[in-house]
Amino acid sequence: MSKMKFKLNYSGIGMMMKSTEMQNVLSEHATAIKNRCGDGYEQDIYVGKNRANAMVKTSTYQAKKDNLKNNTLLKAVR
């Protein structure tokens, strides 16, 4: 058997991690998490230096209190 060499194309991976398609996938996941949390939560997507990022966070005092008491965000991630 011959040994196969594998070389990553780092610039291609970087472009893929920042792509619109990746942002759409992240948006779908963030929306699902936000919907499981209920009212008082919001989502945001931004492109950082190396990749696209999505986050769900509390936006009201009641949601902050709920998250502190019940770990709502952690449970919504599954």
C-alpha positions in Angstrom: 0.0 0.0 0.0 1.2 3.5 -0.8 1.0 6.2 1.8 -1.4 9.0 1.0 -0.5 12.6 1.9 -3.1 15.0 2.8 -2.5 18.8 2.9 -5.1 21.3 4.1 -5.8 24.4 2.0 -5.9 26.8 5.0 -7.0 29.8 2.9 -9.9 27.7 1.5 -11.0 26.6 5.0 -10.8 30.2 6.2 -13.1 31.3 3.3 -15.5 28.4 4.0 -15.7 29.3 7.7 -16.6 32.9 6.9 -18.9 32.1 4.0 -22.6 33.1 3.6 -23.5 29.4 3.7 -21.8 28.9 7.0 -23.6 32.1 8.4 -26.9 30.6 7.2 -26.2 27.3 9.1 -25.3 29.2 12.2 -28.4 31.4 11.9 -30.6 28.3 11.7 -29.0 26.9 14.9 -29.2 30.2 16.8 -32.8 30.7 15.8 -33.7 27.2 17.1 -31.9 27.8 20.4 -33.6 31.3 20.8 -37.0 29.7 20.1 -36.4 27.0 22.7 -35.5 29.7 25.3 -38.7 31.8 24.9 -39.3 35.5 25.2 -36.5 37.9 26.2 -33.7 36.3 24.2 -32.0 37.6 21.1 -29.5 36.3 18.5 -26.7 37.9 16.7 -24.3 36.7 13.9 -21.0 38.3 13.1 -17.8 37.5 11.1 -14.7 37.5 13.2 -11.1 37.2 12.2 -11.1 33.5 11.6 -14.7 32.4 11.3 -18.4 33.4 11.5 -19.9 33.4 15.0 -23.4 33.2 16.2 -24.7 33.9 19.7 -27.9 33.9 21.7 -28.1 36.2 24.7 -30.6 37.6 27.1 -32.2 40.9 26.3 -34.5 41.6 29.3 -34.1 41.5 33.0 -36.7 38.7 33.3 -34.7 36.6 30.8 -31.5 37.2 32.7 -33.2 36.2 36.0 -34.6 33.1 34.3 -31.3 32.1 32.8 -29.5 32.5 36.2 -32.1 30.4 37.9 -32.7 27.7 35.3 -29.6 27.7 33.0 -32.1 28.2 30.1 -29.4 29.0 27.5 -27.3 25.9 28.4 -30.4 23.6 28.3 -31.6 25.1 25.0 -28.2 24.3 23.3 -28.8 20.6 24.2 
